[in-house]
Amino acid sequence: MKKLIYCLLLIFGTSHAQDAYEIIKRSDEHVRGKSNKAEMSIEVQRPKWSRTMEIKVWSLGTEYTFILIQAPSRDKGTVFLKREKEIWNWQPKIEKIIKLPPSMMMQSWMGSDLTNDDLVKESSILSDYTHKVIGDTTLLNRACYGIELTPKPEAAVVWGKIKTFIDKQDYLQLASEFYDEDGYLINKMEASDIKYFGAKILPATLVMTPVEEEGQKTILRYKSIEYNIDIEESFFSKQNMKRLRL
């Protein structure tokens, strides 16, 4: 009897873990598609000031990403490139390409509440974490899975733990909580304004809030997203960092 119970628990536990992985995978694939091009604004709010950046993003799968800053004028033309595990930054004012080391992934991206890792997704939520369903909840009147992501021992990741909440109908990531290595909650992400971009339904607004910083948050608003665009790996080169057009 004990062996039977043990086997049932093992089977159930393995199935549950696999379900969590598949949920994360479907959600990630839904957002990314095979390739995409997006235009968005990123508003950084502070107690005494705020500023807004306008950016374009090109992506091919999970390995290749270009980010071009169009505004404000002082940052215009700045480019970030991710190629597999390498991340580069083109700074037009000094006409220099700088490679970002892994130690910079936790640092703020352009003074916002997003990290460098948040923007270019250097770590993979699929391969660098284990996944576990921790319960159900309701957000934006949508039934959601609650999933906990724990980094694998060998993974070089930013967060000590992530809790994410994905709706059961369209696999939209509607909220996430980011914890440090000691288990303290650092940032919260909340999604809203769900709408269609072509044939895909997505949250058009994402708000990142540091929990211990009163009056501080970063708001990302999607203006447009095109999926399955015709783009090759060769487009994502250091040479093209200087050639991207506004």
JOWO-V196417 format. One record per residue. N is the residue number from 1. RES is the residue in three letters. OMEGA is omega in degrees with one decimal (NA if undefined). Layout:
BEGIN
n = [N,N]
res = [RES,RES]
omega = [OMEGA,OMEGA]
END
This chain:
BEGIN
n = [1,2,3,4,5,6,7,8,9,10,11,12,13,14,15,16,17,18,19,20,21,22,23,24,25,26,27,28,29,30,31,32,33,34,35,36,37,38,39,40,41,42,43,44,45,46,47,48,49,50,51,52,53,54,55,56,57,58,59,60,61,62,63,64,65,66,67,68,69,70,71,72,73,74,75,76,77,78,79,80,81,82,83,84,85,86,87,88,89,90,91,92,93,94,95,96,97,98,99,100,101,102,103,104,105,106,107,108,109,110,111,112,113,114,115,116,117,118,119,120,121,122,123,124,125,126,127,128,129,130,131,132,133,134,135,136,137,138,139,140,141,142,143,144,145,146,147,148,149,150,151,152,153,154,155,156,157,158,159,160,161,162,163,164,165,166,167,168,169,170,171,172,173,174,175,176,177,178,179,180,181,182,183,184,185,186,187,188,189,190,191,192,193,194,195,196,197,198,199,200,201,202,203,204,205,206,207,208,209,210,211,212,213,214,215,216,217,218,219,220,221,222,223,224,225,226,227,228,229,230,231,232,233,234,235,236,237,238,239,240,241,242,243,244,245,246]
res = [MET,LYS,LYS,LEU,ILE,TYR,CYS,LEU,LEU,LEU,ILE,PHE,GLY,THR,SER,HIS,ALA,GLN,ASP,ALA,TYR,GLU,ILE,ILE,LYS,ARG,SER,ASP,GLU,HIS,VAL,ARG,GLY,LYS,SER,ASN,LYS,ALA,GLU,MET,SER,ILE,GLU,VAL,GLN,ARG,PRO,LYS,TRP,SER,ARG,THR,MET,GLU,ILE,LYS,VAL,TRP,SER,LEU,GLY,THR,GLU,TYR,THR,PHE,ILE,LEU,ILE,GLN,ALA,PRO,SER,ARG,ASP,LYS,GLY,THR,VAL,PHE,LEU,LYS,ARG,GLU,LYS,GLU,ILE,TRP,ASN,TRP,GLN,PRO,LYS,ILE,GLU,LYS,ILE,ILE,LYS,LEU,PRO,PRO,SER,MET,MET,MET,GLN,SER,TRP,MET,GLY,SER,ASP,LEU,THR,ASN,ASP,ASP,LEU,VAL,LYS,GLU,SER,SER,ILE,LEU,SER,ASP,TYR,THR,HIS,LYS,VAL,ILE,GLY,ASP,THR,THR,LEU,LEU,ASN,ARG,ALA,CYS,TYR,GLY,ILE,GLU,LEU,THR,PRO,LYS,PRO,GLU,ALA,ALA,VAL,VAL,TRP,GLY,LYS,ILE,LYS,THR,PHE,ILE,ASP,LYS,GLN,ASP,TYR,LEU,GLN,LEU,ALA,SER,GLU,PHE,TYR,ASP,GLU,ASP,GLY,TYR,LEU,ILE,ASN,LYS,MET,GLU,ALA,SER,ASP,ILE,LYS,TYR,PHE,GLY,ALA,LYS,ILE,LEU,PRO,ALA,THR,LEU,VAL,MET,THR,PRO,VAL,GLU,GLU,GLU,GLY,GLN,LYS,THR,ILE,LEU,ARG,TYR,LYS,SER,ILE,GLU,TYR,ASN,ILE,ASP,ILE,GLU,GLU,SER,PHE,PHE,SER,LYS,GLN,ASN,MET,LYS,ARG,LEU,ARG,LEU]
omega = [179.7,178.8,179.3,179.7,180.0,179.9,179.0,178.7,179.7,179.7,-179.2,-178.7,178.4,178.9,-179.0,179.3,179.5,177.0,-179.2,178.6,-178.2,177.6,178.5,-179.2,-179.5,178.7,-179.7,179.7,179.0,-178.0,-172.7,-166.3,177.5,176.4,178.2,173.5,-175.4,169.7,-176.4,171.9,176.5,-178.5,178.3,-178.7,176.1,-176.6,-174.5,179.7,173.9,175.1,-176.3,174.9,173.5,-175.7,169.6,-179.3,172.0,-179.7,173.3,-175.7,180.0,-170.5,-172.7,-179.9,169.7,172.3,-179.8,177.9,-178.1,-179.8,4.8,-173.2,-176.9,179.7,-175.1,178.9,176.5,-175.1,171.3,-179.9,170.1,172.3,-177.1,-177.8,-178.7,-179.3,-176.0,179.4,175.2,179.7,-172.7,-177.9,179.2,179.2,-176.0,173.9,-177.1,176.1,179.7,177.7,178.6,-179.0,-179.4,-175.5,-179.0,-176.7,-179.6,176.0,176.4,176.5,-178.8,175.1,172.8,174.6,173.8,-179.8,178.7,-174.7,-175.2,175.7,179.4,176.4,-178.1,178.7,178.9,-172.9,-175.3,-176.2,164.0,-170.1,-178.8,174.1,-176.7,177.9,180.0,174.9,177.8,177.3,-178.6,-179.0,178.2,175.6,-174.0,167.0,167.8,-176.3,177.4,178.7,179.4,-176.8,174.8,-175.1,-175.3,-173.7,174.9,-175.0,-178.1,-169.5,177.2,178.4,174.9,168.5,-178.4,-174.0,-171.1,-175.5,-170.6,-176.1,-174.2,178.9,176.4,175.0,-173.1,177.1,174.8,175.0,-175.5,-175.4,176.6,-176.2,-179.5,177.5,178.8,178.1,-177.4,-176.7,171.2,174.3,178.1,179.9,178.2,175.4,-178.2,-178.6,178.5,167.8,-170.3,-179.1,-176.1,174.9,-174.5,169.4,-178.5,-177.8,175.6,-179.7,176.9,-176.2,171.8,-168.3,-175.7,-178.8,-176.6,177.4,-176.0,175.4,178.0,-176.6,176.9,-179.4,176.1,175.6,178.5,174.4,173.6,-178.0,177.1,177.3,-179.9,-176.1,-176.6,177.5,-177.0,177.2,-174.9,-177.8,177.0,178.4,-178.9,177.2,-178.4,-172.6,-178.0,-177.2,178.6,NA]
END
